[in-house]
């Protein structure tokens, strides 16, 4: 048995939540409450449903056409341990990315050791709060211009945020 997660839902096949054909897990609970949020129903930490990480892994692995998995929300880093269990269950078979209302720098400063563990399993991170005044429909895989699409392995190696150039 894996770890229990509280999720708002999943999308089995998405082309808008990261590069390629992706499975998306929407975590439940968010401390940011960004005005104009695309998923305000995910804010309540008591909402959504509980699910075992192993169930999510089994569902993901049923589709051989998936090119990756995206952790969205809510705030995925509020459930970093459970998402690490999903990542570990996938055993490196799918590239992982996450959306977060925190900046990369804020994530590194959080006291929860699972946050750093989850970062270490990601290839891409879209960081920063959604800012309605900076909304841009032309922005690839992000909602507002202040958000960054980061190369996580390069960022961790450098100890600072490193953009994934094709998304700049």
C-alpha positions in Angstrom: 0.0 0.0 0.0 1.3 3.4 -1.0 0.7 6.9 0.5 -2.7 8.5 0.7 -3.3 11.7 -1.3 -6.2 14.1 -1.3 -7.0 15.0 -4.9 -9.6 17.1 -6.7 -9.4 14.7 -9.7 -7.3 13.5 -12.6 -7.3 13.9 -16.4 -6.1 10.8 -18.2 -5.1 12.5 -21.4 -4.1 16.2 -21.6 -2.1 18.2 -24.2 -2.3 21.5 -22.4 -0.7 20.7 -19.0 2.9 20.2 -20.2 4.7 18.9 -23.2 3.3 15.8 -24.9 0.4 13.6 -24.0 0.1 13.8 -20.2 -1.7 12.3 -17.2 -2.6 15.1 -14.8 -3.2 14.8 -11.0 -5.0 17.8 -9.4 -4.1 17.8 -5.7 -6.6 19.2 -3.3 -5.7 22.1 -1.0 -3.9 25.3 -1.7 -2.6 28.1 0.6 -2.1 30.7 -2.2 -5.7 31.6 -3.2 -4.5 33.5 -6.3 -7.2 35.9 -7.6 -8.5 34.5 -10.9 -7.2 31.0 -10.2 -8.1 28.5 -12.9 -9.0 25.8 -10.2 -10.5 27.6 -7.2 -12.4 24.4 -6.3 -9.1 22.9 -5.3 -8.3 25.4 -2.5 -10.1 23.7 0.4 -7.8 21.3 2.1 -10.8 19.3 3.3 -12.4 18.9 -0.2 -11.8 16.4 -2.9 -11.3 12.7 -2.3 -8.6 10.5 -0.8 -6.8 8.0 -3.0 -3.9 5.7 -2.6 -0.8 6.6 -4.6 -0.6 3.0 -5.9 -4.1 3.4 -7.5 -2.9 6.5 -9.3 0.3 4.7 -10.5 -1.8 1.7 -11.8 -4.1 4.1 -13.7 -1.2 6.0 -15.2 0.6 2.8 -16.4 -2.6 1.6 -18.1 -2.0 4.0 -21.0 1.3 3.3 -22.9 0.8 6.4 -25.1 1.4 8.8 -22.2 4.5 10.9 -22.5 4.5 12.3 -19.0 2.7 13.1 -15.8 1.9 16.5 -14.4 1.2 17.4 -10.8 -1.1 20.3 -10.5 -3.5 21.6 -8.0 -4.3 22.9 -5.6 -0.7 23.1 -4.4 1.2 19.9 -5.2 4.0 20.7 -2.7 1.6 20.5 0.2 1.4 16.8 -0.6 5.0 16.3 -1.6 5.4 13.0 0.3 2.4 11.4 -1.4 3.5 12.6 -4.9 7.0 11.2 -4.2 5.2 7.9 -3.7 3.6 8.3 -7.1 6.9 9.2 -8.7 8.6 6.2 -7.1 5.8 3.9 -8.2 6.4 5.0 -11.8 10.0 4.1 -11.5 11.3 6.7 -13.9 9.0 5.5 -16.7 7.4 8.9 -17.3 8.9 12.4 -17.1 7.3 14.4 -14.3 6.5 18.1 -14.0 4.6 20.2 -11.5 2.8 23.5 -11.2 3.3 25.5 -8.0 2.3 28.8 -6.6 5.6 29.0 -4.8 8.8 30.2 -6.5 11.7 27.8 -6.8 13.5 29.8 -4.2 10.6 29.6 -1.8 10.4 25.8 -2.3 14.1 25.4 -1.4 13.4 27.4 1.8 10.4 25.3 3.0 11.2 23.1 6.0 9.4 19.9 4.7 12.2 17.6 3.5 9.7 16.0 1.0 9.6 19.2 -1.0 13.3 18.8 -1.9 12.7 15.1 -2.6 9.8 15.9 -5.0 11.9 18.5 -6.8 14.5 15.9 -7.3 12.1 13.7 -9.2 10.8 16.4 -11.6 12.1 17.4 -15.0 10.0 20.6 -15.3 8.5 23.1 -12.8 6.1 26.0 -13.6 6.7 28.2 -10.6 5.2 31.3 -9.1 1.7 32.5 -8.2 -0.9 33.2 -10.9 -1.1 37.0 -11.4 -4.3 37.9 -13.2 -2.9 41.3 -14.4 -0.1 39.3 -16.2 -2.3 36.8 -17.8 -1.3 35.7 -21.3 -3.0 33.2 -23.5 0.1 33.0 -25.7 2.2 31.8 -22.8 3.2 28.1 -23.3 2.2 26.0 -20.3 1.8 28.9 -17.9 -1.0 31.3 -17.1 0.8 34.6 -16.3 4.0 36.2 -17.5 5.6 36.2 -14.0 5.6 32.4 -13.9 8.7 30.5 -15.1 9.1 27.1 -16.8 12.2 25.7 -15.1 14.6 22.9 -15.9 14.6 21.3 -12.4 17.7 19.1 -12.7 19.7 22.2 -13.9 18.2 24.4 -11.3 19.0 22.0 -8.4 22.6 21.6 -9.7 23.1 25.4 -10.0 21.3 26.2 -6.7 19.2 28.8 -8.6 16.3 28.9 -11.0 17.3 27.9 -14.6 14.7 28.5 -17.3 14.0 25.8 -19.8 14.9 27.9 -22.9 12.3 26.7 -25.3 9.6 28.1 -23.0 11.1 31.5 -22.3 
